[in-house]
Amino acid sequence: QWPYCRKRCSYCNFNKYVVPAVDEAAVRACLVREARTLLHLSQVHSITSVFFGGGTPSLASPRTIGAVLEAVAGAAHLPASAEVTLEANPGSAGTPRLAGFREAGINRLSIGVQVREVLPRPVRRSSPCPPTATALPPQSLDDAELRLLGREHTAAEARGAVEAARGLFPGRTSIDLLFGLPGQSQDTWTRQLEAALGLCDDHVSLYQLTLERGTVLAAQVWGGALPVPPQDLLADMYQRARAMLVAAGFRHYEVSNFARKGALSTHNLSYWQAEQYIGVGPGAHGRFVPWGEGGRSREARVQTLEPDAWMREVQSHGHGTRRRVVLSPLEQLEEVLALGLRTDEGITHERWRQFSPHLSLEAVFGVPGEAKDLQQQGWLVLDCGGLRCSWEGLALLDSLLPDLLCQLQRC
């Protein structure tokens, strides 16, 4: 997690910092030390993916990226086939710099967004619910929208960055599209989708704008200075995007994510499949068993938010873990359910048994109750493959989850 940005976008309330100068050598040393410490605590032997998020990690130097990867490879096996992703903003993604990142070990680029997957907050809705934004600055191909969002680059610079990325990381470039902006219409959204499809056909993520308290954009909307699209229009935008992307050959493999030619994000799939992951850097999150400390249960960990305080803790203790919570068996199953149903594969019987060896999917969701009702309505499927949403149900996941979680909690 690289927490620094050049400026704060009008809609962003994430853990990011705009400072006059960054002591990159000090930050680099702490990232390296914390990575080594937490990998030792986890006693993980092999790494499947590494993801550099932020903030704006493309503001870090290739030297810092290379140092962290070297530390990871020194503490655990990092195979040559491992996916190593860097999030980049167009303003810091010129071809020479991207080439430097590739030389440092990056093999996948995500333009303009950080996907920070967390347990979804279920919200009941009567119409299809598009995914809410869980990400930092997304891509826009419209200069007026970029100004509205407070972005520092132009649409031309964004297109140039994507083209450069695709040349250096063929088949491994992802872009993000934001919808639900004040004043945005279905027609303008459709044109953005068409432009995006002409620019990048590897991986696309869709996010609905979320107005967050404390942001400039939220104050403008709530103060009446800017309009916000109605919920029905937001749902229509999401459904239009799904249809267009699938028609263009994309697989809708997760609520917000679409991929062609097998370009799925290995790292983000690990979140949705409830695998272990280690969070390094200010505000990073993790889920792992600290075997090195004698732990036997999976923990949810959060690193200290403020960079200077985090660095002091790393220098003193080897890591800056501020909060750690042992997850109960039920809490782990709740995460498996809420995150696993975000994917088109859903939750396989094998994955469920890893967390619930004595209570099968059929025993929980195959009996009369909410899940059975949702299956009869065509929103949910339970078969030999496991439990998953139907095509229609995937767009309604926020509405389905409360009932499913209630049924799980009664078992």
N, C-alpha and C positions, 0 to 999 in steps of 0.2 A: 504494500500500500504506500504510494507516494502521495502525500497529502497536500502538496502545493499546487497553486494555480496562478496564472498571471492576473486574472480578474474573476470576480464572482458573477455568474450568470444570473439573470433576473428571476429565475424560477428555482434556483438550486439552494437547498438547505442541508447539504451533506457535510461531512467532516472534512472541510478543505480550508486552506489558509493562503492568504495573499500577503506576502512579506517583502520588504525591500530587497533582501538578499538571503540566500540559503547557503548554509555551510554544508555543501554537498559531501565533503569528505567525512564530516562527523555523522551525517545521516547515513551514508553508505556503510560506515563502520558499524553503526547500530543495527542496520538491516541485516548485515552479514552475521553479527553476533546473535541476534534474536533468532534468525533462521536456524543457525546451528543448534542453539539451545532448545528450541521447541522440537526440532527434528529428533534430537537426542531424547527428549522427554517422551515423545510419541513412540520411539523405537521402530518407526516405519523403515522398512528395508528398501522399498522401491517407490519412485514417484511417477505418476502417470501424466501429470500436467503441472505447469506453472503459469500463473496469471498475474501480470503487473497491472494494477488498477490504481485509482486515485480519487480525487485530485487529477492531476495531469501527468501521468508517468512519462510521457514523451518529452517532458521538460528535464527529466533526469538525463544524465549523459550515458552513452553506451558503456562507458567504463563502469558505472554503477550497476547497470543491468548485468554486465558480464561478471562482476564481483559477486553479486547475489547468486547467480546461476552456478558459479564455481563453488560457493559455499554449500549450496544444495547438493551438488554432485559429490562434494567431499563428505557429506554427512549421510547420504543415502544414494542408492543407484538411480541415476537419471539417464534412462536409455536414450539413444539417438532418436528414437521414434516418438518420444514424449512431445506433447503439444506445449509450446511455449508462446503465450500470447502477450502482446503489449497493446494497451489502449493508447490511441494517439488522437490529438486534436489537429485539425488541418493547419493551424498556425504554427505548429512545431513539428510538422511532418514533411519537410522537404526531402527530396530524393537522397542527397548525401547523408542526411541524418538517419533516414530509414535504412540506408545501406549499412551504416554503422551499427544500428540495432541488429540487423541480420547477422553481421559479423560477430556480434556479441552473443548470439544464440537464439534470437527471436525467430520463430518460423510461422507465426500467425499474427495478423494485425486486425484490431477492431477500431474502426475510425469513429471517433467522437463520442464514445459511450463507455461507462463502466457499469456492468451488470452485477448489481449486488443482490444476490438472491437471498431473501429472508422468508420466513414462514408467512404465507399470505394472510391478510386480515379479512376474513370472510364478511361479505356484505350482501344482503339479500337484495336482489333486483328482479324485476319482472321481465326485463328485456335482456338480450344478450349483452354480457358485460365485457368490454374490451379490457385488456391488461392495463393496469396503472403503471405509471413511470416509476421504475425502481433503479434509475440510471442517471448518470451524469451526462454533460452536454451531448445531445444527440445531433445527428446530421440533419441539416435542412439545405435544400437546393434553391431557396428563395431568399434574396437579400433583405426584403422587408421583414420576413419572419426572423431572420438572423438578428436584425436590429432589435426586434421586439424581445427576443430572448437574451439580448445583451452579449451576443457572441462577437468575438474580435475578428473573425475571418469573413471573407465574402463567399458567395456561392461558387464563384470561379475558382477560388483557392480550395474550396472543399472538393470540387470535381478534380482539380489537379492532384490533390493529395490521394484521392482514391485511385486515380489512374497510376500514380507512382507506386502506390502500395501493391496494386495488382501486378505490376511489372516485376516487383521484387519478391512478392509472396503469392505467386499464381495459385489459384484454387484455395487460398487460405486468407482471404480478406473479407471482413464483415463490415457492413454499415448499419446504422440505426436511423429509423425514421420516427419522428414525433408527430402525433396528431391530436386534435382537440384544442388547438391554439385559439385564442380569442379572435373571432372574426373569420376563422377558417371554414370553408365550405366543402361540400362533397366534391365539387368540380376541381377546386384547387388541390385537394388531397389526391384525387385521381391523377392529376397532372404530375404531382410530385412522385407518385408511385411509378408512373410511366417513365419519368426521367431517371429514377433510381434503377429501374430494371435495365435501362440502357447503359447504366454506368457500372453496376456490379451485379453479377449473377451467381455469386458463391453463397453468401449468407446475409440475411436481412433480419433485423430485429425491429419490432413495432412496439411503441410505447405511447400510451395515452397520457397527456400532460396532467400532472397532479398539482393542484395549487397547495403549496405548503406555507403554513403560518410563518411569518417573519421574512418572507421573500418579497421583493419589489413587485413582482408580477401579481402575486396574490393580493397585495394591497391595492393595486390598480384595478383588479377585477372586482374585489369586494367593495371598493369605494365607488364603483359605477363608471370608472373611466374606460374600461374595456369590457366587451361582451364575452360571454363564454358559450360555446355550442351546447344545445340541449342534449340530454341523455340519449334520446332516440337517434339523433344525428351521430353521436359518438359511436353508438352500436352499429349504425349503418356504415360508418367509415371503417370500422374494424372488419365487418363482414365483406365489404367491398375489397379491402386489402387481402383478406384470406382468399377470396375467389380469384383475384388477379394473380397472386403469387402461385397458387396451386396450378392455375392454367398455364403459367410460365414454366412449369416443371419443378417447382419447389416442393419439398416435403414440409408439411406443417408439423414439426416434431415436438414443439412445446408451445404453450399458450402464446408466447410473444415471439417465437423464433421459427425461422424458415431457412431451409438449406437445400442446395442443389448438388448433385454429383457427390454425395457423401460428405459434404463440408460441415457436418454437425460440430458444435463446440464440445469437445471432450471434457473440458474443464467444467463448464456449466452443467453438463449432464451429470457430473459427479455430485453436484449439489442436489439435483432433482432425484437422483438415485440413492440419496442418503449415505454416500460414502464419506470416509474421513477426509478432512481437509484442515490445513494449518494456516492461520492468519498471521501475517508478519507485517508490522508497521503500525503507525498511529490509527486507532479506530478499527483495525482489522478484526474480523470474526473468525472463529475456528470451531470445529467439532472433531474431537479425537479422544482416544483413551490414553492418559498419561502413564503408560506402563513404567517409564523411567523413574517416576515418583512413587511407584508402588500402587498406582491407581488401577482399578479393575472395571470402572464404569465410564461410559462416554460422557464427556463434558462439553458444555457450551462455553466458549471463552471469548472475551472481548479485550482488545489491547487498549491501553490508555489513549484517550483522544488527542490531547494537546501535544504537538510534536516535541517541544522542549522538555515537558514533564516526562513524556515517553522515553526520550533519550537518556534522561537522568536515571530512570528506572532500569533501562537496559544496561547502562554502564555500571550500575550498582548490583543488579541481580541477574543479568544475562538475558532478561526478557522484561517486557512492560505489560504483562497481563494484569489488567485492572479488575476484571470480574470473571469468575469461573463458577459455573453451576453444574452440578451433577444431574444429568437428565434421568428421570425415572423411566422404567420400561414403557409406561403409558405415554409419556412425553415423546419418547423416541418413536413410538408407533404413530402418534399424531403428526410428527414431522414426515415420516414415511408416507402417510396418507396424503397430507396436504401438498407436499412437493411432488410425489410420484404421479399424482393425478394431473399434474400440469403437462405431462408428456403424452404423446400419442400412443406410446407403448403401455403407459400406466404402470401398475405395480404387478410384477410377475409373482407367481407363487413362490419361486425360489427366493426372491428378495424379501418377501414378507416373512418367510420362515427364518431368515437370518436374524430378524428382530423379534419374531414371535414363534418359537419352535413348537409351542404346545397349543396354539390357537390359530387355526388356519383362516385364510380369507373366506372360505365358504362358511365356517363356523360363525364368523362375525357378520358378514354381509350377504350370505346366502339364505338367511332365515327371514321370516316375515318381519317387516319393519321398513324404515325409511329407504334403505338401499334397494330393497325389492320394489318398492313403489317407483323409485327413480328408474329402475331397469324397465318396468312396465311402461313408463312414459317415454322410453327411448333415449334417456339422457345418459344412462350408465350401462356398462356391459360387464358381466362376470361370467367367464368361461374358462376353458382349459389354459388359456394364455395368462389369465389373472384378472385384475380389476382395472378398468379404464373408462374414460369418458367416450361417448360416441362423438362423431364430428359435431353434431349440434350441441351436445353437452359440454364440450371443451370451451365453448364461448360463454357458458353459464356456470363455470366452475365456482366462482365466488358465491353463487346462490345455492349450489349443491353441498358445499363443504360443511356448513353448520349442522345439517341433518346427519351427515355421515360421521362427523366427529361425535355427535351425541350418541349415535348408535355404538360407536367404538367404546365410548366411555362407560356405557352400561354393561359391557362384557366383563 
